[in-house]
């Protein structure tokens, strides 16, 4: 999918896995998180938003989601985004979407 070094701390990256748009985010602790790339409120691309701590803020209406759990933490979104396990192997990034058919 990509290399760990391709994603700087604080950065967001749009990727597609098995036809599913995802957003990758690297938080200040160096952890890489993968979650649905579209806001559950109005399907806006979350990679156009801002990473604030462990939350992604949607650029359209300011909804926020915890990138670790997917929980909607700020209205107007109420439905969480799915989060996916990120596997780092030999400097490469892999996202497991198998549990979300």
Secondary structure, 3 states (H helix, E strand, C coil): CEEHHHCCCCCEEEEEECCEEEEEEECCCCCEEEEECECCCCCCEHHHCEEECCEEECCCCCCEEECCCCCEEECCCCCCCCEEEEEEECCEEEEECHHHC
